[in-house]
Amino acid sequence: MSSQIVIVGRTNVGKSLLFNKLVQQKKSLVVDHHGVTKDFNSGFINLTPNSRISITDTSGFTDGAENEKMTHRRIIDIVGSSSLILYVIPADEIDHPDDHKYISEIRGFNKDIFLVVNKVDLLKKNFTLAEAYKYGIKNTYEISAKNNTGLSLLRESIVKNVNHHDYDDNIFKRITIVGKPNTGKSTLVNILLKEEIMLTSDKPGTTIDCIDSMYSHKGKLYLIYDTAGLSRKSKSREKISSYSMLNTIKNISDTDLSLFLIDGTEEVSKQNKTILDYIRKSNKPYLIVINKIDKLDKSEILQTRKKINYFLNITDDARCVYISALKRKNIANLKKEIHNMSMRLHKRYKSSNLTKILNEATTSHPPPLVNNRRIKLKFAQQTDNDNLSIVIHGNQTSKIPKTYTRYLVNYFINKLKLNGIPLRIIYSKQENPFI
């Protein structure tokens, strides 16, 4: 994994808040508690609509347990591949032996380092920051990320010292991985990225923030989000859990495609159906991914397929892929499905083709009679908005029952191969507008 800028430092020094302010989005969870950020979070400092600088927020430097040592190694790896390091220290604890140790370590990479002294709002008047210069870093900035103090100067210095990249906004397809806790979402992200950037654990709730990273497939770029697992409401009352849930739901709404990950070793639960409701209400495309099939024998896989097929009855005929993220099984097929669905997103369909499908549908199953008159549907055309909607023109369209609308939706989905891509039908009393 590489990024032009990386934010590092000890835990609870304000790295995530600084990251949010620089990318001008609330992407990282900010809570006054040690060790809240567990993974890396990537984003962009936008200079112009198509010009950006990539930046990554990291979890805090710590020593001790094996997981913490692994996190430390991952931070050092991304430091080595970055152009500029923002090392954050708190103004109320400037001269800390651990900061001297970590800065000495990252100096070995011979990278540009900005020392960012955060939380200057906590200092008393006439208090000097002379101790900050003990670190021997030329570029030192005094800020308060909370109060936006000094951020403009820091941002200007970043822009001057880092080469920016030009991006075409249309090249990104945003993919969100969503599901219950401990279904293997972070493991799948690591496999798709071919890098271990996400902290994985058998303990539910390891990921508590929505983390995004980029990967490419067949010349297309995808921005993939790993989300916090959606827990039952009774477990979501704490501040961190509530934030995680709301951020996950927002990500579903903002995404191009959701991967709904289900643990194949468990029963399809009410919680799964609740998550599916979130996805369907967002009116966004989705793909169902059944994970952990490596833990099932042939007979168990057969039983799982039967349970999932029953579940699929309420999923708008969504596509379903069986994988093992841990064993890298069927990942190629998953990438193929993601690619195929992304190619169908925002596709434009000719009105003549849509009208032909409409005629086939009404011939196969005519609309109902109203007052002894047959409802006539004459013409179909696609709307210009982002969500896939088809306007159907005809007479007595206000009298069409919901069951017939559902039939037309399914007919168009099958003919256009839009499984898992929501389709909305809008009726108009207007005759063919092109006649």
N, C-alpha and C positions, 0 to 999 in steps of 0.2 A: 504494500500500500504506500502511496506517495501523496504528498500535499505540498503546496508552495509554502504555507505557513502552518506551524504547529504551536499550540498553546500548552505549556507544561508548567509544573510547579507542584508543591505539596497539596494535600487535600484541604478543601474548605478555605481557599485563598481568593476565590471569586473568578476562577477560570471560565466556568460555564456562563456566568452572567456577562463577562467580557465578550465571550464568543457570541452570545445572543445579540449584544449591542452592535458588534462588528458586522454580523450577517443581517442585522435588522429584522430578525424573526425570533419568536420564542421557540427555539428548536431544542435547547438543552434544559433539562430539569434543574431548577435552582431552588435549593432548600438549605437552610442553615444547619447542616448536619454532615459529619465527616463521611466521605466515601460514597456519596450519592451517585456520582458519575462512575459507572462501571465499565463502559465501553467507549470507543471513539465515536465522535459525531462530526460529520463532514458538512461543509457548506461553502458558500461563496460570498466574498465581498464584491458587490456589484458596482462597477465603475460607470458603465453605460449599459443599455439594454442587452448588448451582445459581448460585453467585455467584463471579465471577472477574474478574481484571484481566489484560488481554492484555499480553504483554511480548515484545520481539524482541531477539535477540542478533545483532550485526553483525560483519562482518570488520573488522580493524583499519585505522585511518587510515594511509595511506602516500602517498608522492609518487613520481612517476617515470613508469613505463611507461603506455601508453594504457589497458590493462586496470585498472591501479591508479587512474588518473584517473576511469575509469568507475565503479569501486567507490566512490570518494570521493563522486561525485555522487549515487549511490544512497543512501549513508549520510546525506548532507545532506537528500535528499528525505524520508526517513522521519523524520529529526529534526524537519523542519518540520511533519509531520502528527501528532506525538506530544504527549502532555500533560506528560510528565516525562522528563528525560534523566539517566541514570546515567553520569557520566563517570568512568572507572576509570583510576587511575594506580598504579604500583607504589611501595611504601613505600621501597624501596631506590634509587629513582631519581625522587624527588619533583619537583625543580625542573628540568623538561626544556623546552627552547625550543619543541619541536614541540607539547607539550601547551598551552603558552601560546597558540600560533598557532591550534590547533584549537578551544580553548575560546572564544577571541575570535570565531572564525567562527560558532559555534553560538549565542553570546550574541545575535547579530543577530536571532534568531527570537523573542526575548523569552519563552522558555519557562522553566519551573522546572528548575533544575539541581541535582542532588546530586553532590558530589565524593566519590567512593568511593576511599579510600586502601587498597589491597589489599596483602596479603603482609606485614602487620605482624609476623608470626611470625619474619620474617627479621631484624628489628632487634634490636640489643643493648639490654640493660636501661638505663633512664634516658635513652634516646635520644628526643628530642622531635620532633614532627611540625610544628613551627612553620612550616616552609617551605611547607606545604600551603596556608596562609592567604594566600600571595602571589597566589593566583589570584582572591582576592576573592569566593569563593563561601561564602555564609552556612552552608548545610547541608553540613557535611563529616563523613564517617563513616569511622572506622578499623576495618578488618575483616581477617580472614584467611578467605577462602572455603575454603581447604584445611582449616582447623581449626575452622570454624564460629564463629570469634570475631566478635562484633559483628553477626552476621546477624539476630538477633532484633530489635534496635533498628532496623536498616535496614528490615526488613520492616514493622515497626510504623509507621515514618515514611512508607513508601510507601502503606500502606493509608489513612493519615490524609490524604494529599495528592492521592490519585487517586480519582476516582469509579469505582465498580465497576459491572459489568453483570450482569444476571441472564440465565442461559442455561438452556434446557431440554436436558438431555443427549441426549434422543431426536432432536433436530433434526439432529445431525451424522451424516453418513455418511463414514467414513474410507476414503480411496482411496490406494493405494500404486502408484506407477509404478516398475516394475522391468524390468531387462533388462541386456544386456551394456554395457560402457562405450561411450560415443560413439554411442548409437543415437538421441539426440535427446530424452532425457527432460526435461532442464531447459528446452529450447526449448518442449516441449509444455506444461510447467507455466506458462511465461510466457504462452502463447497462451490457456490456460484461464483464467488470472487476468486477462488483458488488461493485464498490467503486466510490465515487465522487472525482476523481482526476483532472478532466478537468473542467475548468471554462466555464459555459454555459450562453448564453444570447440571447435574441431576436434580438440583434443588430448584423448585418452582420460584419464579420471581427474580431470577438472576438479571434479566433485562428489565429495567424500570423506565427506560426512556425510548423514544423513537429514534433509531440510529440509521443514517443513510450513507450509502457507499455506491460507487459506480462500477459497472462491469460491461463488457461488450460481448456481442454474439452476432456472427454473420454480418459484421460491419455496422451494427446498430448499437447505440449506447443506451444503457438502462440505469436509471437511478433507483436503487433498491433500498427499501426501508424495512428494517427489523423493528417490530413493535413490541411493547410490553404485552404479556398475555392478558386477555380479558377475563377477569375473575368474577365470581358471583358478587352481587351487590353487597351482601353481608360482609364481604371481605374488602370492600373498596371504600371504606369510610375514612381511612387514614389519608393524610394530605398527599403523600407520595403516590399511593395507589389510585386516589381520585384523579390526580394530575395525569398519571400514566394512562388511565382509561380514557379520559377526555382527549388526550393527545392522540391516542390510537384511533379513536372514532373520527377525529378531524383528519387524520392521515388517510383513512379510508375514503372520505369525501373528496379529498384533494388529489387522489391518485388516478392513474390511467387504468390500472389493472390490479386487482387484489388476488393474492394466493391464499386461499383459506386452507390452513394446515390442520389436519386431524390426525390424532394418534391412533394408528390402526390396531393397537393392542387393547384399546378401551372401547366401551360401548358408546354409541352415538348418544350424547346426553342432551338434556334441555339446554345446557349451557352452549352446546354447539349450535342449536337452533336459534338461540338468542343472538349469537355472533352472526349467523346467517341473516337474521333480520336486520342487523346493523348494516351489513353489506348491501342487502336488497333495497333498503330504504335510501341508501346513498345513490341508487340508480347508476352504479358503476359496474363495469365488466369484472368478472371473477372466474377463477379456475380453482377447482377443489383438488387438494393434494393430500393423499393418504400416506403418512410417514411410518417408519419403523416396521416395514414388512419383513425385515431381516429377522425379527423376533418371532415370526409366525411360520408354522409348517404348512404344507399344501392344503390340508383339510381346514386349518384355521384361516388361511387366506380365502378359501372358498366361502366360509361362513362370513368373513368380514365383507366380502364383495356383496353378499346377499343383504347384509345390514345396510351397507352404503347405497346399494341400488334402491332400497326402500326410502332411504333419506333423500336420494336424488329426485324423488317425485315432487319435492317442494323447492327445487333449485333451478327452475327454468331450463331444464335439460343442460345444465352446466357440464363442461368437460371435466373428467376425473382422471388423475394420474396417480399410480401407485409407485412409491419410491422408498428407498432407505438412504437418508442424507448421510448417516454415519458410515455406511458401507459404500456410498457413492453409486448405489444401484438405481438404474433408470433415470439418472440425472440428464442424460442426453435427450431422452424423450420429453422430459419436463421443459428443457430449454427450447426444444422444437415447438411445443405447444405454446410457450410464452411468445416465441417469435411469430408464430402463425396468428395468434390472437392480436398481437400488437400491430401486425400488418393490416388487420381488418378494422382497427380502431380509426374512427374519423374518415372512413372510406366513403367516397361519393358514388351514389347509384343513379343510373339514368332513369328518368321518369318513365320512359317507354318500357324498360325492364320491370320496374315496380308495378306498372299498370298491367303488364302481362301476367305477373304473379298474382295480382289481385283478381284478374279475370279467371285464372285457373282455380283460385280458392273459391270464388263465388259459384263457378260452374260445378265444382265438386260438392259444395255444400252451400246452397243458396241462402241469402239472408231471409229472415222471417217475413211473414205477411203482417201488415198493419192496416186495419180497416179494409181487408180484402185487396190491398195493394201491396205488391212486392217492393221492398226496399231495394233501390238500385244504387250500386256503388260503381262509379264510372271511371275514375282516374286517381292515380296515386303519385305523389311526389315527395321527395325528401326535404326537410327543413334545413335552414342554414346554421342552426345552433350546434354546439359540441355534442350534446347527447343525441343518440340516434332516434329520430322521430320521423314518422311518415304521415303526411296529411292525405286523407282519402276524401275525395269529392263525390257527392251524390245527392239524392233526395231522401227526405225523412231520416236523415242521419241521427237526429236527436232521439229517435225511437229505437236505435240499435241496442239490444241487451248486452250486458257485460260478458255473458257467456260467448256471444258471437265475436265480440272484440278479442276475447282471449283466444278463440279459435284462429282469428286472423293473425294475431301476434305470433302464435306458435307456427303457423303456416309460413310466414315471412322468415322467421328464425331458421326453420328447417331448410327452406329454399336458398337462403343467403348464407347458410352455414354460420350462424351467429350464436351458437351455443355458448351460454354464459355471458353474452353481451346484451344488456337490457334494450328493449325496443318499445317505443311508445307510439301508439296510434292516435291521431287527432282527426276528428271528422269536421268536414265543412259542407255547408249546404250549397256552396258555389259549384256550378258546373265546371267542366274542363276549362281552365283559364286560358288555354292556348287555342281554343276554338272561337 
